[in-house]
């Protein structure tokens, strides 16, 4: 059509600039008439050419617009789905201040609103209301077809229900144009777009009766029959009644007379089979929209064979949705495979729904979910959002059930990079599992961590590694904690910190793992980013004491006691505890430590006294135990001190400790006796 547009532009220019009779207005109108018969997609035509030809009729070709001109141009724009251009052109026409009887009639507005449906415009409801408001502004009189097309455009939108019936009662019923069968069908559709309720069904029944009165039972209009069947389903009639109505429809539309002696058997005419198939398709859709998946499946399995028609691919898609709603995942997967074998590409949202049901089944079906996900990866037209959602669901179920080999297979797929930010998705799911306090077993934790460390190491934060380290140590696996520690040293975003060393040292103290303790201590010496403080040295000394390496704990004490910053009382207590394991010179070192504490005004705690009592016991200084008890402030003799003194004392001298306790700290002794009765403390 491009040469024609250029040729018209030449003729128009000659007419405007040189006033030559190049074209007649009859030829222009004939061209417009021809263009109005074009359907959307049949021929590529720039809508600017017909609009130019139309606006040139009065300005260039010196003739006034006729009603046929309006019909031609708006018919053309309707099939082009050009709503905005139609509105702009209508405004231009009315700005010309035509007499009211020469302005476009209601049927032109019918075409404008219908262009919304043909063009699949977004915001159809808002644009249809806009067109109706403009029509009233320009004082155009709507016809029955105008009312009908407005109702048809707005019926699927629940929020337009009140607007539709306000137009119906306040305008249509009071106008010269009365409702027909199509009107009542669209009004029923508006009712069926609402959630079922007693008021909606009551109002819809009134419309239903109006429809039945204005359409005889022998009507050949399949739309009327479809509306009747759908309304019966919506208001809850039995499937048996609906099937009987479908037999009547089949007989009426196929021009077969009904008689009492005649068997209701479906017609074999392909044209009428297509109409019946369309009706059944809409019934299945409605049942699904109402959340009646079982009803939709019954219509599919029973009504189609009964009416002698076969469901098409689009109906199979709807049945797939019904099976998913029924949680019949295996049947849904089988139907999905059948559709793929037929070469049909399912919508990505339906495939994602299928993957969701496969992963949420009880038990989950990971193999099937992974296979469907691979099909989605291979589909070149699949949206990125669908790929991301499907990947997240498959990854989540494989991690949840511990199918780590299949997850690795998924991550190594050649098309995995088509999933946007899949590494971040993998990381967020895996790290959530690592942080879950209910997941504690190493068989679950370690593979999840290793997968994340391989494919998304840069996303593992310090808190996640600390959380995992705590869980490893709770199992006594400081060796695995050491591996995690080395991973942190090679990480860019989660280098070991003060807290990391505290966690590892606490683990070494718990498991008495001297080998790992040496590694951590050496790493701490070389780590210039961590400045050891008192709490870190205390944790190190405690770990050495527990690992039966008291000399190294005392070596740390020597360094700290000679430093500018004095050790605290906990450090001194730990040094005293180290002396317990040095039987040859433990008492000497303990006295040196105690003297240091006195000289530097480090006030001993119960733990300090208990450690010194244990030192006396280790070298057999039984009098020293009693002497220390006598010298202590009575308020500091708590259950730990008194229990240590009693248990450390030689057996034949235990009564001396008991007598001292009953005389000086009777309430503490009673507390220890109660513990002994509950078998949580052993005295003897």
Phi, psi and omega in degrees: 000352182298315177301323179296318178298318179293320179295319178297320180298324179293312180299320182294318181295320178296323179292318184285313187277325185243000177057041179266147180277079183276319180227154174261155180296333178295322178293321178297316179294323178297321178294319178297320178297317179296318180294329181293342179271357178284141178254157185302123178090347181291315177220139179280116181227132174285122184295347180293327182295307178299323179295322177295316179298320181294312182291340179282344184305310179278326188274327183254316186264004170057050176219157180270156179291143174247163182301327180293328177297316178299317181297318182295311185292319181285333173294318178298311181295329178300311183286345173275352183065032186263074183294309184298321178294324179295317179296317180298319180293321179296320177297320179297319181297315183286337174289343177284355176056053176288154170301149185301323182285349178257355181284162178304141182270185182297331180294331175294319176293330174301315180294323180296313181292324179295332179298334176297318181288316182294319183276001182049049183292147170286156179055048181302318183297317180293319182289324178295319177295322178299316179298319180295320179296319178294322179299318178290326178298320180274004175061036174276144182267118179288146175259178177301319180295328178293313176301315184297316183290328175295314180297321180296318181292325186266343186304321182290351186257113184302326183285356178263002186302309182296322179297317181301312185282339172291318177295320183296313185278322186273340184237306187293313183293339180263359182265181177279352183254113187266156180294149176238193182301316181299322179302309182294326177297316180291324178293323175295321177299322178296321176296319184286349174280348179269156172297137181300133175207167182297320180292317180296315181293322179296314178294320179294326178297325177296317177295322180299317179293323176298319179296317181292327179290323184271356178232121179293157182295340180267014181301141179268359184282109182292334179297319179297313180298319179298317179297320179297313181296318181295320180293323177299320177293318183298316185277358172097021175296158181291152178296331178296317178295321180294320179296320178298320178296324179293323175298319177297318178299317181298318180292320183289313184287335179269007177061034177259128179290142177266136176217161183295330184268002187262134177284137179279097179236141184292148179283155180258005181293124182302323181298315181284332173298321179296319178295317179294320178299321178296319178298314180296322179300315180292327177295318178297317178301314181296317180300320179292319180297329178277359180078022180255073184296322179297319178296317179300319180291324178295317178300318181295313187279333187253313188289320181300308177298321182297325182269002176071029179236161179247139177292145177269183185296321181296324177291323176299323176299317180294320179296326175301318177297321179296317179296324179292319178295328178280357182062027175269076191291325181292318177295322178296319179294320178296317178295322177300317179295321178298317180296322179291323178295331177280001178082016182268132178264111181288151174300145185297327181293326177292322179294319178296320177299319179297316178299320179299314181293324178294322181282335181263002180295162179238101000280164180297158179243078187293323180298314180294319180297319179295320180297317179294322178297319177298322176299321180293322177297325183281346180280114187291337183265009184287131179295152181297324181297320180294319179297317180296316181295314181296318179299317180298319181292316180294315179299317182298315183290323179293322176290322183294320182268357177078026177271072187288324175300319180292327177294317178297322177299320179295317183290339180266004181298145185294338183256012187297333181289352174287342178280119182296131175052041184295330180294319178294322177296313178303315183296315183297321180290315182293317182292329175296322177293318180296329181274350182289119182294342180281342181262107185235345187282140184296329180298335177268321188286311189296313178298323179298316180295316182295322177296316179293320180296327181282314189260342183211048184298328184290351182261354182278114184276171180297319181296323178295319180292321177296320179298315178295321180298318177300318182292322179296317182290328178298336175269003181077016183260071176291337177295319176290325175298325178293321176298318178296323177299317179292325174300322179294323180294335178264003182271152179272338187242354183220060175293151179302141179239183176306317180294325179300314180295322179297319180297314182293321179293322176296323178293319178295324177294323181291318185265355183055041183269094183291324182296310179296324179300318178298318179299315183294319180296317179296319179296323179294322178297324184269350184274102182284347182277348181244120177265110183298139175241185185299318182297325180290318177295321178298317178297323179293317179295318178299318180295320178293321177298315181292329180275008178063040175236064185295330180302321181288327175295319179290330177296321176295320177300318180300317180296315183292322182292340179258002181275170181290329180263118185293144173293160180265181185293328178295322177298316179297320179297319179295322177295320177297320177297326178295327181294337180299326182271009179244078189296331184281318181230021180296319182294322180297313180295324179296319179296322178297317180295318181294322177297319178299320179296318180293319182294328184255014175055042173268107187283124183292152176251180178302322179297323179295314180296319180297321178295317180294322175300319179294326177295314177303317181294325182294336179249009176076024178274076184289325176293328179296326178296313180292324180295320179294322177298321180292323184281339184291152169294126185304330181291338180272354178277089180261190184297323181293316181294311183293320178295321178296316180298316182292313183289329181280337184292147176301147189303317185286349181250005178300324178301333178294319178294320180297317180295319179296319182295318181292331181277326188252326181224063185297325182292325178291320180295320178297322178298318179292324178294321177296320177297322180295321179295327179275003177062033174252356177214139182250117176250110181134000000 
